[in-house]
Amino acid sequence: MGKFKASDARSAPRTRHRRSGADRERGGWLYGLHAVAAALANPKRRLRRLVATAEGAAKLAQMAPAAAPDLLDRPALERLLPPGAVHQGLIVEAAPLPAPRLDQIERTGTVVLLDQVTDPHNVGAVLRSAAAFGAIAVIRPEHGAPAATAIVAKAASGALEVVPLVTTGNVARALDRLKRDGFWCIGLDGGADETLAAAAPSGRIALVLGAEGKGLRRLTRERCDRLVRLPTHPPIDSLNVSNAAAVALYELARR
């Protein structure tokens, strides 16, 4: 865990007006114990200010004893965040991570590609599962999918700092590129005849996931080498996308 003191942050102009929730979201505040601790440990993060309540500072001291946050009371800290943010008394103002391109990710292992997944909590949870089961990247479309916001970081519980979140302008072309690079593109589809376990894919895998309900778009389905399903049982015939990602990534990792 790298050292960080409030005096280490680069100075920035301060304004007195209270920003809207959307502006604060874009302002770079990450919140929650694991998201903050992971940001502190990530040498690629440029940190500006670390803030905590007394209780939050005590929690952080167990994970990052060298960190020295500015102390605020809870109401003052919450004025820096969007309403309802579950912050655990810890926030850090950080510049966005460098955005990797598709051609910059590793060419071994498993990548996850999200199609029409719009909920930031789901994207964060997929990142967390990707980190847990050794996936090398999560790919999201540029339009219609959440970027690396504080909500994504909180749901990812630190995984945003270790798993690249790659943006692509076109999902179909991204799949074509992955196939040229030797990836098998495996789409999860509840109506597929074959289960993921029966398909037994190995090597370089691009696991393609669609939103719950909508599923994969037609062009995305057509670009997949195979469509597979998870063996759910009635009355539950589908899983939330983040749960499906966890099950599928485990199945791939255990091989």
N, C-alpha and C positions, 0 to 999 in steps of 0.2 A: 504494500500500500504506500503510494508516494506521499510525501509531506505536502501539506497545503495550509497556509496561514492566510488570514484575511488580508494581510499586508502584501501578499504575493500577487494579488489580483491586479490586472491592469486597470488604471483609473479610467472612468468613463463619465461623460457629462450626466449629471443628475437632474431630473425634472421633478417638479412638485405636483403636477397634475396626476390624478389617478387614472390609469389606463383602463380601457375596457378589458373584459375577459379574453376576447380574441387577441388583442394586442399583447396582453401578458403571456398568452400561449406562444406567440411568435417571439417573445422577448428572450427566450432561452432558459427559463427556470425549469429545472428538473426537481422532482420531489419524491420523498419516500426513502427509507433507510437503504434498501438494496440498490435502487437506482443511483442515489447519491454516492454511496460507497464505491460502486463500480465506476462511476465517472471520475472519482478521485484517483482510482487505481489505473485509469486508462491514460497512457502518455500521449495519445492522439487528441485528447480533449483539452481545449483551451478554456480554463476556468477563470471567471471574473470575480465571483463573490460567493462565499459559503455562509449560510445563515441557519441558525438553529434556535429552538427554545431550549431552556435548561434541560428539560427531559430528553429532547432530541440529541443534545450534545452528549449527554450521558450514554445514550445508546450508541452514538457514533464512536465514542472513545473506545468501545470494545472492539470495533472493527478497524478503526483508523486512529490510533492513539496520538499520532503526530498532528492531526488536523486541529485547527484552532478557528472555529467559526465565530462570526459576529453573533451575539446573543440578542434576541428580540422576544417580547412576550407573544403569546399565540395570536391575539388580534392583529398586532403589527405585522407578523409574518404572513398571516392569511390575506392581508391587503395586497400582497405581492402576487397572489395566485388567483386562478379562476375560481369562482364559487364552487364549493363542494370537493375541492382537491383533497385527496387523502394523503397528507404530507408526512405524518408521523413526527412532526416537529423538526424536519430537516429539508432544506432546499439548497440548491446550488445554481448559480447563473453561469451558463456555459455556452460557448459558441457551438454551432452545429458541427457534427463530425464531417470529415471529408467524405464526399459522396462517391463511392466506387462505381466504375463502369462495368458492364457485363464482361467485357474482355479483360478485366483486371482480376477477376476472381480465380480461385484455384480450379484446376481441371481434373480433380480427383474427388471421389466421394459423392455425396448427395446434396443437391440444391432443392429449395422449395420455391415454386412459382405460384403466386396468388392471382387469381382471376376474379374480378368483381367483389373482392373482399373489402368492404368499406368501413367496418367497425374498427376503430383504433385499438380497442381492448382485445379483439380477436387477433389483429396483427401482432400486438405485443405478446400475447400468449403463444402464437406460432413461433415467434423469435425465441421465447423461453424454451419451448420444446426442441427447436432447432439446436440451441446451445446444449441442451441436456443429452441429445442423441447424436451429436457430432456432425450435424449438417454444416456445410461450408458457407452458405449464403441463403438469404431470403430475397426473392425478386418480386417487386410490385410494379404495376403500371403507373405511369406518370400522372394520368388523369383518372379520377374516380376512386383513388385509394389514399389512405392517410399517409402523410409523411412521418418523419421521425419526431413526432411531437412529444411533449411531456407525458401525455396519456399513454402513448405507445411505450415510452421508456418505463413508466411505472408498472404497466402490465407485464412488460418483459422482465422485470425484476433483475436488472443488471445485464441481461442478454444483449441489449442493443449495443453495448460496449464491446462485445466479443464476436458477434455474428454480423457480417456486413449486410446492410439493407440496401439492395441495389434497385435503382429505378430504370425502367425501360419505357421507351415511347410507344412500343407496339409489342403486345404479348406474342402474337403469331410469329413475328420476325425474331423475337427472342428465342422462341422454341426452335425455329429453323437454325439459329446460330448455335444453340446448345447441341442440336443433333449433328451439325457439322463438326463440333468439337468432341463427338463421341459419347454424348449422353443419350441414354434411353429415356424418352419422355413418357411418363406413366401418369395418366389422368385418373383421379378418383371419381367414380360415377356410380351412384346407388343402383342404377339400372343395368350395370354391366353384368355379363354372364360369369366372368371369372373373378375369383377373389385375389387379393394382393398376395396372400400366402401361396396360392396355387400357381400364380404367375411366376413366382420365385425369381424376380429380377435381381441382377447383381451387377457390379461394376459401377460405372458412372450413371447416376439416376437423377433425373429432374422430376420431382414429385409435384404434380399440378393439381391445385385445389381451387374449387369454385366456391362461391358464397352459398350459404345454406338457403335452400329454396330455389334460387336461380340456377345454381350449378355452373357448369362450364359453358361458355359461349360456343356457338357452332364452329367458328374458325379455330378456336382453341382445341375443341374436341378433335377436329380433323387433323390438327398438327400433332396430336399425341400418337406415339407408336402403339400404345395399348391403353385400353380403358379397363379399370379393375374396380372392385368394390370391397368394402369391409363387411364381414359376415355378421351383420346385425340381425336381431330376432324380433318378431312382432311382440308388442305393438309398436316398438321403436324401430322405425325403418331408416333413420338417418341420424347423424351426429352433428353437433355444432362444428364448424370448420376447425376451430382450434383443438377440439377433442379428436377429431378425425386426423389432424396432423400429428398429434402425439402418438396415436395408435399406429399410424402408418410409418412414422419415423422409427418407432420402436421395432416394428417388424423388419424394416430395412436394416437397422443397426445390429440386430441380433444375428444377422447373417455374416 
